[in-house]
Every structure is written in structure tokens, then in C-alpha cells.
Amino acid sequence: MPQSALSVWLLAARPKTLPAATAPVIIGSAMAYADGGFSLPVAMAAALGALFIQIGTNFANDYFDFKKGTDDGDRLGPTRATQAGWVTPSAMKTATAIAFGIAFLIGIYLVFRGGWPVVAIGLTSILFGVLYTGGPCPLGYNGLADIFVLIFFGPVAVGGTYYVQTLTITTPVIMAGLAPGLFSVAILTVNNLRDIENDRAGGKKTLAVRFGKRFSIVEYIASVAVACAIPAVLLMYDGPPFALLACGTVVLSLPQIKSVRTITGRELNNTLAATGSALLIYSLLFSIGWIL
């Protein structure tokens, strides 16, 4: 058991998944900077809002998976706080509301900056954060989570970050957003591949459960490969050549590609963490290259 209440909540926040929230903000802010619209206060607010939406989603996932009985003693992933008895269900439910509440308050500032589009982005992000594992038809239980992750951790997050700073949106920004979205799909794919047997037994119909391990391996490889090719595609839209630096992330991802093909179960936890790191590295390389 963790040594303190703080460590419990840090584990429940799932820090290894947080690059999925910060990477799109980094990319969107870099593109705004290149177009002369960067605002540090707005970028920081967008980053904090995204982080708390992600944390709130993770807390909701912890709570709803416990209530649905998906998390049990046979879990292969990191221990969940509610299932382990470290946090009561009511406390996790309250923490979920607090995290989303903080994101909402941060969003008020961004609404003054960007108007009604920010309201739509913020509220739908929070709504789908709950519906990911909650509600009568949870996305994570019926195979729709991959689409949600691609859209909201990709074009919506990058485009929203760019929009609140420049008050405009462009095709290259939306296309650039596909890369972090695809990396986030890869993270989800590793998670589902690791838990495929437990999810099948628990009635959780992820794409891995529906279509099998081979499909998931292809999904992972395709997600990473297409993400790393995005900077090359953006050259057709006069994207800066230095952004091609991010294409090199595919080399860093080769060990993860090998691992999803050859290992199973708990060992994939390291692959999941490494994929999150690859996403963060990609976002930094792309952003530096785009500014140069």
C-alpha cells in the first residue's frame, strides 16, 4: 500500500497517462507561437484545464470500473485505488467532481478569451470523460473509446489550444492534431491488449476483445506509424522542414512495437509508459521544429 494519502491520489491520477493531456497543448501552443498568436497565460490555462480533465476522467474510470466489477484482484495493470480499498467509492466520486470542477473553473477564463467554441469543447470533454466508463452505454465498454480518444486527445485538443490563443483555426493545425490523437490511441491499445482476457471475462467489449490480439497489434503499429508521418504530410501545406524531426520518434518506438508483438499481460505496463513518453518526445520535437 502507498505510504501516504498524497501518494494514493498521485497513483489514482495515473501520471503515466498525463502526456496524452499535455502533448496536444504543447503542439497547439507552438503552432500559435509560429503564427504570432502565442499567449503564455492562455497556454498555461489550457494545459491545466486539460490535465484536470484527464485526471477527472481517470478518477471516474477508477470509480465506475469498481462499481461495474471490472477491476478485481486479477487485474494486470497498476492497482486501482478504489478496488484496492485505499479510497472509498464516495471519496473517489467526490474527487472526480472536484477535478472536473477545477477544469470547469479554468475553462471560464478560457471562455472569456475564446467564446462559445470553448464552452462546447470544455463541456463535451468533461461529458465524455464521464461517459468513458460511466452511464448506460460507456464508451470504454463498447469499443467506441478509440474514436473518442483520437478526436478529443487529437484535433480537438490541439485545435482548441491554438484557437484560444489565435482565435482562428487552420487545416494544418487540425492535421497536426491527428498525431497526438493517434499516439493516445496507441496508449489505449496497449492498455486493452494487456487486459484482453480480463475484459472479455468482465463483458468489456473493447476493440481488442471484439477483433482479437492481431488486430490490436496492427492498430498499435498503424497508429504510431501514421502519427510519425504527419509532419511529412504537413510539408504539402508549407509546414517547416524542421518539423520532420518528430518523424524520428518512430525509431524510438521500435522497442514498443516489438513488445506488443511478443509479450503479454503485466509486462505491457512498461510498454504503455514508454508509449506515453514517446508521445511527449514527439510533441517536443514537433514543436521545436515547427518554431524553427
C-alpha positions as CSV (number, residue, x, y, z in Angstrom):
1,M,0.0,0.0,0.0
2,P,1.2,3.6,-0.7
3,Q,2.8,5.3,2.2
4,S,0.6,8.4,2.4
5,A,-2.7,9.8,1.2
6,L,-0.8,12.0,-1.3
7,S,0.8,9.0,-2.9
8,V,-2.6,7.3,-3.1
9,W,-4.1,10.2,-5.1
10,L,-1.0,10.5,-7.2
11,L,-1.3,6.9,-8.2
12,A,-5.1,7.3,-8.8
13,A,-4.3,10.3,-11.1
14,R,-2.3,7.8,-13.3
15,P,0.7,10.1,-14.1
16,K,1.9,7.8,-16.9
17,T,-1.2,8.7,-18.9
18,L,-0.9,12.5,-18.5
19,P,1.3,13.1,-21.5
20,A,-1.9,12.5,-23.5
21,A,-3.3,15.7,-22.0
22,T,-0.2,17.9,-22.1
23,A,1.2,16.9,-25.6
24,P,-1.6,18.4,-27.6
25,V,-1.3,21.7,-25.7
26,I,2.4,21.8,-26.4
27,I,1.8,21.3,-30.1
28,G,-1.1,23.8,-30.3
29,S,0.9,26.4,-28.4
30,A,3.9,26.0,-30.6
31,M,1.8,26.4,-33.7
32,A,0.2,29.5,-32.2
33,Y,3.7,30.9,-31.5
34,A,4.8,30.3,-35.0
35,D,1.7,32.3,-36.3
36,G,2.3,35.2,-33.9
37,G,-0.6,34.4,-31.5
38,F,1.1,32.8,-28.5
39,S,-0.2,33.8,-25.1
40,L,1.6,32.2,-22.0
41,P,-1.3,32.7,-19.6
42,V,-3.8,31.2,-22.0
43,A,-1.4,28.3,-22.8
44,M,-0.9,27.6,-19.1
45,A,-4.6,27.7,-18.5
46,A,-5.2,25.3,-21.4
47,A,-2.6,22.9,-20.1
48,L,-4.0,22.9,-16.5
49,G,-7.6,22.5,-17.8
50,A,-6.5,19.6,-20.0
51,L,-4.7,18.0,-17.1
52,F,-7.6,18.2,-14.7
53,I,-10.0,16.8,-17.4
54,Q,-7.6,13.9,-17.8
55,I,-7.3,13.4,-14.0
56,G,-11.1,13.6,-13.6
57,T,-11.5,11.0,-16.4
58,N,-9.0,8.7,-14.6
59,F,-10.8,9.2,-11.3
60,A,-14.2,8.4,-13.0
61,N,-12.7,5.4,-14.6
62,D,-11.4,4.2,-11.2
63,Y,-14.8,4.7,-9.7
64,F,-17.0,3.2,-12.4
65,D,-14.8,0.2,-13.1
66,F,-15.0,-0.6,-9.4
67,K,-18.8,-0.2,-9.4
68,K,-19.2,-2.4,-12.5
69,G,-16.8,-5.0,-11.1
70,T,-14.3,-4.8,-13.9
71,D,-11.4,-4.2,-11.6
72,D,-10.7,-7.2,-9.4
73,G,-7.8,-9.0,-7.8
74,D,-6.7,-10.4,-11.1
75,R,-6.0,-7.0,-12.6
76,L,-2.8,-6.9,-14.6
77,G,-2.4,-3.1,-14.8
78,P,-1.4,-0.8,-12.0
79,T,-3.6,-1.2,-8.9
80,R,-6.7,1.0,-8.8
81,A,-7.3,2.9,-5.6
82,T,-11.0,2.1,-5.1
83,Q,-10.6,-1.6,-5.9
84,A,-7.7,-1.9,-3.5
85,G,-9.6,-0.2,-0.7
86,W,-7.2,2.7,-0.4
87,V,-10.1,5.1,-1.3
88,T,-13.8,4.7,-0.6
89,P,-16.1,4.9,-3.6
90,S,-17.8,8.0,-2.3
91,A,-14.4,9.7,-1.9
92,M,-13.4,8.8,-5.4
93,K,-16.7,10.1,-6.7
94,T,-16.1,13.4,-4.8
95,A,-12.6,13.6,-6.2
96,T,-13.9,13.1,-9.7
97,A,-16.3,16.0,-9.2
98,I,-13.6,18.2,-7.8
99,A,-11.2,17.5,-10.7
100,F,-13.8,18.3,-13.3
101,G,-14.9,21.3,-11.2
102,I,-11.4,22.8,-11.3
103,A,-11.3,22.2,-15.1
104,F,-14.6,24.0,-15.4
105,L,-13.4,27.0,-13.4
106,I,-10.2,27.2,-15.5
107,G,-12.5,27.0,-18.6
108,I,-14.3,30.1,-17.5
109,Y,-11.2,32.1,-18.1
110,L,-10.7,30.5,-21.5
111,V,-14.3,31.2,-22.4
112,F,-13.7,34.9,-21.9
113,R,-10.9,34.6,-24.3
114,G,-12.4,32.3,-26.9
115,G,-16.2,32.5,-26.5
116,W,-18.8,29.8,-27.2
117,P,-16.5,27.3,-29.1
118,V,-14.5,26.9,-25.8
119,V,-17.8,26.2,-24.0
120,A,-18.6,23.5,-26.4
121,I,-15.1,21.9,-26.3
122,G,-14.9,22.1,-22.5
123,L,-18.3,20.7,-21.7
124,T,-18.2,17.9,-24.2
125,S,-14.7,16.9,-23.0
126,I,-16.0,16.7,-19.4
127,L,-19.1,14.9,-20.5
128,F,-17.2,12.3,-22.5
129,G,-14.7,12.0,-19.6
130,V,-17.6,10.7,-17.5
131,L,-19.2,8.6,-20.3
132,Y,-15.9,6.9,-21.0
133,T,-16.7,4.4,-18.3
134,G,-20.0,5.7,-16.8
135,G,-23.5,6.0,-18.0
136,P,-25.8,3.4,-19.6
137,C,-23.5,2.9,-22.7
138,P,-19.9,3.6,-21.6
139,L,-17.5,4.2,-24.5
140,G,-14.8,2.1,-22.9
141,Y,-17.1,-0.9,-22.7
142,N,-18.4,-1.0,-26.3
143,G,-15.3,-0.3,-28.5
144,L,-16.0,3.4,-29.1
145,A,-13.3,4.7,-26.8
146,D,-10.7,4.6,-29.6
147,I,-12.7,7.1,-31.6
148,F,-13.2,9.4,-28.6
149,V,-9.5,9.3,-27.8
150,L,-8.4,10.1,-31.4
151,I,-10.7,13.1,-31.6
152,F,-10.5,14.6,-28.2
153,F,-6.8,14.0,-27.5
154,G,-6.0,15.0,-31.1
155,P,-7.6,17.6,-33.3
156,V,-10.0,18.9,-30.6
157,A,-7.2,19.4,-28.0
158,V,-4.6,20.8,-30.5
159,G,-7.2,22.9,-32.3
160,G,-8.7,24.2,-29.1
161,T,-5.4,25.2,-27.7
162,Y,-4.5,27.0,-31.0
163,Y,-7.9,28.7,-31.2
164,V,-8.0,30.2,-27.7
165,Q,-4.6,31.9,-28.4
166,T,-5.2,33.0,-32.1
167,L,-9.0,33.0,-32.3
168,T,-8.6,31.2,-35.6
169,I,-8.2,27.6,-36.8
170,T,-6.4,26.2,-39.8
171,T,-6.2,22.9,-41.7
172,P,-2.6,22.3,-40.8
173,V,-3.5,22.7,-37.1
174,I,-6.3,20.1,-37.3
175,M,-4.0,17.7,-39.2
176,A,-1.2,18.2,-36.7
177,G,-3.7,17.2,-34.0
178,L,-4.1,13.8,-35.5
179,A,-0.6,12.8,-34.3
180,P,-1.1,13.1,-30.5
181,G,-4.6,11.6,-31.0
182,L,-3.1,8.6,-32.7
183,F,-0.4,8.2,-30.1
184,S,-3.1,8.3,-27.5
185,V,-5.0,5.6,-29.4
186,A,-1.7,3.6,-29.2
187,I,-1.6,4.0,-25.4
188,L,-5.2,2.8,-25.2
189,T,-4.4,-0.1,-27.4
190,V,-1.6,-1.3,-25.2
191,N,-4.0,-1.0,-22.2
192,N,-6.7,-3.0,-23.9
193,L,-4.2,-5.6,-25.2
194,R,-2.8,-6.1,-21.7
195,D,-6.3,-6.6,-20.2
196,I,-7.9,-8.5,-23.1
197,E,-8.7,-11.7,-21.1
198,N,-10.0,-9.9,-18.0
199,D,-12.1,-7.5,-20.2
200,R,-13.5,-10.5,-22.1
201,A,-14.4,-12.2,-18.8
202,G,-15.9,-9.0,-17.5
203,G,-18.0,-8.3,-20.6
204,K,-16.0,-5.2,-21.6
205,K,-16.1,-5.2,-25.4
206,T,-13.0,-3.2,-26.3
207,L,-11.7,-3.4,-29.9
208,A,-9.1,-5.9,-28.6
209,V,-11.9,-8.1,-27.3
210,R,-14.0,-7.7,-30.4
211,F,-11.3,-8.3,-33.0
212,G,-8.5,-10.0,-31.2
213,K,-4.8,-9.6,-30.5
214,R,-3.7,-9.5,-34.1
215,F,-6.0,-6.5,-34.8
216,S,-4.6,-4.7,-31.7
217,I,-1.0,-5.2,-32.8
218,V,-1.9,-3.8,-36.3
219,E,-3.8,-0.9,-34.6
220,Y,-0.8,0.0,-32.5
221,I,1.7,-0.1,-35.3
222,A,-0.5,1.8,-37.6
223,S,-1.3,4.5,-35.0
224,V,2.4,5.1,-34.3
225,A,3.5,5.0,-37.9
226,V,0.8,7.3,-39.2
227,A,1.4,9.7,-36.3
228,C,5.1,9.9,-37.1
229,A,4.3,10.6,-40.8
230,I,2.1,13.6,-40.1
231,P,5.0,16.2,-40.2
232,A,5.9,14.9,-43.7
233,V,2.3,15.3,-44.9
234,L,2.3,18.9,-43.5
235,L,5.1,19.8,-45.9
236,M,2.3,19.9,-48.5
237,Y,0.8,22.8,-46.5
238,D,4.1,24.7,-46.3
239,G,4.9,23.2,-42.9
240,P,8.5,23.9,-41.8
241,P,11.0,21.1,-42.8
242,F,12.4,21.1,-39.3
243,A,9.2,19.6,-38.0
244,L,10.3,16.4,-39.7
245,L,12.5,16.0,-36.5
246,A,9.3,14.4,-35.0
247,C,9.3,11.7,-37.6
248,G,12.4,10.3,-35.8
249,T,10.1,9.3,-32.9
250,V,9.2,6.1,-34.9
251,V,12.8,4.9,-34.2
252,L,12.3,5.4,-30.5
253,S,9.0,3.4,-30.8
254,L,10.6,0.3,-32.4
255,P,11.1,-1.4,-29.0
256,Q,7.5,-0.8,-28.1
257,I,6.4,-2.1,-31.5
258,K,8.4,-5.3,-30.8
259,S,6.9,-5.6,-27.3
260,V,3.3,-5.5,-28.4
261,R,4.1,-8.3,-30.8
262,T,6.0,-10.5,-28.4
263,I,4.8,-10.0,-24.8
264,T,1.5,-10.2,-23.0
265,G,0.0,-9.4,-19.6
266,R,1.6,-7.3,-16.9
267,E,4.8,-6.8,-18.9
268,L,2.9,-4.5,-21.2
269,N,2.8,-1.9,-18.4
270,N,6.3,-0.8,-19.4
271,T,5.2,-0.6,-23.0
272,L,2.3,1.7,-22.0
273,A,4.6,4.0,-20.1
274,A,7.1,4.1,-22.9
275,T,4.4,4.9,-25.4
276,G,3.4,7.9,-23.3
277,S,7.0,9.0,-23.2
278,A,7.2,8.7,-27.0
279,L,4.1,10.9,-27.3
280,L,5.7,13.6,-25.1
281,I,9.0,13.4,-27.1
282,Y,7.1,13.6,-30.4
283,S,5.3,16.7,-29.2
284,L,8.5,18.4,-28.1
285,L,10.4,17.6,-31.3
286,F,7.5,18.7,-33.5
287,S,7.0,21.9,-31.6
288,I,10.7,22.8,-31.7
289,G,10.8,22.0,-35.4
290,W,7.7,24.0,-36.1
291,I,9.0,27.1,-34.4
292,L,12.4,26.8,-36.1
